[in-house]
Amino acid sequence: MLTRLGNIFRVPDLRNKVLFTLLIIGLYQLGANVPVPGVSWAKVQQLQHQAGASGVLGFLNLFSGGALVRLAIFGLGVMPYITSSIIIQLLSTVIPKLEEWRDQGAVGQKKITQTTRYLTVALALMQSTGLVYAFHGHDSGLLGGTSINLIPKFSVALAAFMVLCLTAGTAFVMWLAELITQRGIGQGMSILIFANVVASIPSGGKAIYEEGGKAKFATIVVVSIVLLIVIVFMDQGQRRIPVTFAKRVVGRRMYGGSSTYIPLKVNQSGVIPIIFASSVLYIPVLFSNVIPWKGFQDFVRNNIQPTSLIYIAFYFVLILAFTFFYVYVAFDPHQQADLIRKQGGFVPGIRPGPPTERYFAHILSRITVVGALFLAVVAVVPSVLMSAWHLNAFPFYGTTLLISVGVALETMRQIDSQLMMRNYEGFLK
């Protein structure tokens, strides 16, 4: 293993990419620990102790690497960009202009990327305004049932400056992520998320140990190892659909006649359904701050928490539903069948056109059932254990495992491909 690790640094180009990625991660962590001017550090420390007990705040804090509860310059983290990307991807199926850009190749993708950036800044502006309002002590649902004023010397000018800092921080994070994608290793946004969630594992494990004791902590470790093995196994599972392209003559040359395959991963949607489900479960928390009905507010406060059985049940069902929804948006059987037909290809034994579309839909529905159940089970198993043991620390451990393992495997595949091109032995077999 040490020899293979050394191979990375024997290749100058690959070594520079790895070092550049580590430099960007370090710069991001610096910005995630610099609070916005006007924040009370004493109140920040008080809020950090309560972040794990709040489902909404704990989830948002997970993706920001703890920067959210510190109200740091990079406090919004990557969530606005993720939300913007998901919205644009979904709208590409219903808005003709976006669909036209999607089918234009590199030129259209450039336009979609620019639109995603503009939407990210707009979302960051709205979210930062809401967070400044919430952290001034107005949103008890977000802060776990209590009101903590992180901005004791609040004024309109200070609030506007804080919103500007948070929005600019999000734009800078987006730029850092794109730098990693262009000049580093891996997909930039995924790498930053990976750095955030992995950084939270030691503190989360310590919190579980202190709250539950040695026996429960050991059980969580054993369950985590089992889940780790399952995640690695399922992440590499795929169904390969063979596709054959007919021969065609262009001028004096003959093209085509080749065979390839379409890889359909079992976990086609990644962790996006989990993000969707958590966002939907945040809606009742928002309504509880608007609707002046004490019964509803008490229900939300007591049950919309990640260790509540009601929350876990809804979480499980929503993950299943959003997995099917996202997979069929990302892989449209009609579009794929039509694209293969136009390129002169066909699936052996299946007629082109509608029969190929029905075949794709049938295969996709079968593997999506397995993928959806896998995502839902991995996401809720740690929460079920913590609910049974009345533990509130680190409730999003399943999500953390999914993200960290998935991004690590994808990054190692990229490193492996570059090592193999230079006749070096890679990490993965």
Buried (B, 14 or more C-beta within 10 A) or exposed (E): EEEBEEBBEEBEEBEEBBBBBBEBBEBBBEBBBBBBEBBBEEBBEBBBEBBBBBBBBBBBBBBBBBBBBBBBBBBBBBBBBBBBBBBBBBBBBEEEEBBEBBEEEEEBEEBBEEBBBEBBBEBBBEBBBBBBBBBBBBBBBBBBBEEBEBBEEBEEEBBEBBBEBBBBBBBBBBEBBBBBBEEBBBBBBBBBBBBBBBBBBEBBBEBBBEBBEEEBBEBBEEBBEEBBEBBEEBBEBBBEBEBBBEEEEEEEEEEBEEEEEBEBBBBBBBBBBBBBBBBBBBEBBBBBBEEEEEEEBEBBBEEBBBBBEEBBEBBBEBBBBBBBBBBBBBBBBEBBBBEBBEEBBBBEEBEBEEBBBBBBBEBBEEBBBBBBBBBBBBBBBBBBBBBEBEBBBBBBBBBBBBBBBBBBBBBBBBBBEBBEEEEBEBBEE
